[in-house]
Amino acid sequence: MDSTWRKAAIAVTVVAALELVVLAGAAMALLGNPLARHLKAEAASAAAPRVRSTTAALPTKTTLERAETSVVVLNANGRAGAAATEADRVQAKGYLIGSVGNAPAGNVSRTLVMYRPGYAAEGARLAHDLRIRHVRPLDGMRPGQLMGAHLVLILGT
């Protein structure tokens, strides 16, 4: 009697395993093609070259005049006095200088303008005035670290 139950349990297990294989095959047939198309499209978009936006993509309507826009100038290129020299240039364009100093240790290869939220147009204007091509939102610094400044100019190598 014990072997009858064992045989029945094995038979039920084999039937359940076959049903699982059939259901998995049906799911692959029904969902596999749309999923494969989606994955191919994702792979193609990931492989496409990324184009960085320039100042043309930023808002153009400023809310602050140059004389009301405060700029922090940070030196990341290691040349002594570079931030002070650039701060003089920024001030000559009519901007307020919030502070001048060295950037935290990091790898900044290009000079760039970073802006606080809501001041993208002012960042684009400063970049245009100084002929700087790279403008992006504030990254790596919190607005509180700027002591009220609206923009950060980081001098790269």
Residue pairs with C-beta under 8 A, 6 or more apart in sequence:
52 134
54 133
54 134
54 135
55 124
55 127
55 128
55 133
55 135
58 120
58 121
58 123
58 124
58 135
59 120
59 121
59 124
60 121
60 124
61 121
62 121
62 122
62 125
63 118
63 119
63 121
63 122
64 119
64 122
64 150
65 94
66 93
66 94
66 95
66 125
66 129
67 94
67 95
67 96
68 96
69 95
69 96
69 119
69 122
69 125
69 126
69 150
69 151
70 95
70 96
70 97
70 98
70 148
70 149
70 150
70 151
71 87
71 90
71 95
71 96
71 97
71 98
71 126
71 149
71 150
71 151
71 152
71 153
72 97
72 98
72 99
72 100
72 101
72 146
72 147
72 149
72 151
72 152
72 153
73 83
73 84
73 86
73 87
73 90
73 97
73 99
73 100
73 101
73 152
73 153
73 155
74 83
74 100
74 101
74 102
74 103
74 152
74 153
74 154
74 155
75 82
75 83
75 86
75 101
75 102
75 103
75 155
76 102
76 103
76 106
76 108
76 154
76 155
76 156
76 157
77 108
77 155
77 156
77 157
78 157
82 155
83 100
83 101
83 102
83 155
84 100
86 153
86 155
87 97
87 100
89 130
90 97
90 126
90 130
90 153
91 97
93 126
93 129
93 130
95 126
95 151
98 146
98 147
98 148
98 149
99 147
99 149
103 154
103 155
104 140
106 140
108 154
108 156
108 157
109 156
109 157
110 133
110 134
110 156
110 157
111 132
111 134
111 153
111 154
111 155
111 156
112 132
112 134
112 135
112 136
112 153
112 154
112 156
113 123
113 126
113 127
113 130
113 132
113 134
113 135
113 136
113 151
113 152
113 153
113 154
114 123
114 135
114 136
114 137
114 138
114 139
114 141
114 151
114 152
114 154
115 122
115 123
115 135
115 136
115 137
115 138
115 150
115 151
115 152
116 138
116 143
116 146
116 149
116 150
116 151
117 137
117 138
117 143
119 150
119 151
120 135
120 137
122 150
122 151
123 135
123 151
124 135
126 132
126 151
126 153
127 133
127 134
127 135
130 153
132 153
138 146
138 152
141 152
146 152
